[in-house]
Amino acid sequence: MEALLTYRGKDVTSEDVALIRQLIVQNPADSRRVLSQRLCQVWNWRQANGALRDMVCRGLMLRLHRAGYIELPAKRQNSHNPLVHREKPAPAAIDPDPLEGLLSSILPLEIRHVRRSPL
């Protein structure tokens, strides 16, 4: 069977779409989250640590919904993500001139991890 689309390494066929549609019809009161968890259980779609891949599954279901293959229930809530509306930091001032000379002339050097820090 030919794949309708591939999402994160998973080929989705028309049989898969029919299964998802049936799951939605059989569970009309379920949220998108619960539907994705149910689908992961049916497919036994798990992460390496054994947890369900429900976030990936939700992304797959949303892609199928946007492509017109399935009709998902309406979103029930918008999750609060503080990173969406954060201010961008000012660009870092980087001196483009190369350093020339012996390493001993610029010692001591300090290399620090600054990602996700005030620096």
Order of alpha helices (4+ residues) and beta strands (2+ residues): beta-beta-alpha-alpha-alpha
